[in-house]
Amino acid sequence: MEVLVLGSDGLLGSQVIETLTSTKVQFIATQRKRQLSSALQYSFEKDDLSQIFLNHPGIKYVINCIGYVKQKINKFTKNHQFY
C-alpha cells in the first residue's frame, strides 16, 4: 500500500511528509519544483495525474496538499473586496 501526497513542498504537505516519514507508511511525494530528490515533479496545471497512477499501481490513498493562491491582486481587482 502506498500513499500519494500531492504538494509535498508546501506548508501542509511538508508536515504530512514529516509525519509519514516517522511511520512505516510507504508514500510517493509530488512537488512542483522537485526539491526532494525522491519526489516526482508534478504541476496540477500542466501535468496529467493519471500517469502517476499508471506508473505506480500500488497507490491506495491520495492526500491532496496542493494550495492554489493568487499571489498578487491585479489593477482590475484592487477596488474589490474578497470574502
N, C-alpha and C positions, 0 to 999 in steps of 0.2 A: 504494500500500500504506500502510495506517495501522495504528498500534498503539494499542490501548485500554489505558490504565493506570487500574486501579481503586484508589482510595485514595491519590491522589497528594498528599494533605496530611499524611500520616503520616511517620514516620521513614524507613521504607524507600521509600515512594512518592516522597517529595521528592528522594531521591537518584537514583531512576530517572529522574525528570523532568529533573533537572540533567544527567544523562548523555545522555539523548535530545536535549536542547536543544543540546548541544555537537556533535551529529552532524547529518546531513541527514535523519534519520528523521522522518516525519510522525507525530504522535501526537495522541490525544484523551485528556484527563485528566478524571477524575471526582473530586469532593470532596464530602464530606458537608456542609460549611459554605460551600463555594464561595468560598474566599479568593483564588484565582487567577481573574482576570476571564475568561480564555478557557476555564476548566474548566466541565464540566457538573455540576450538582448531582445527586448520587445517593446514596441510602442503601440498602444491601442489605437492610435490614429492611423498608423501606416501598415501594421503587420496583421497577419491572419492568425488568430488564436487557434484555429483548428489544426494548424501544422504542429503546434506543440503537443496536442493530444495524439496526433498520428505518430509522432516521434517518441512519445512517452506514454504507452498504453496503460501503464500501471497507476496513472493518476486517478484517485478516487474522490478527492476533495479539492476545492478551489477556495482560497482566501483572497478576496479582492481588496487590495490596499491602495489601488490607484486613485489618486486625487487629481481632479482637473479644476484648477482655479485660474481665474483671469488675473494676471499679474499687474496689468495696467488698465486704467479706465481711459478710454479714448475721448477725444474732444466732443463727440456726439452724446456721450452719456454723463458728462461731468455735472449737469444740472438735474439729473435724475436721482431719486432715492432708491436704494436697494433694501428689500425687506427680507 
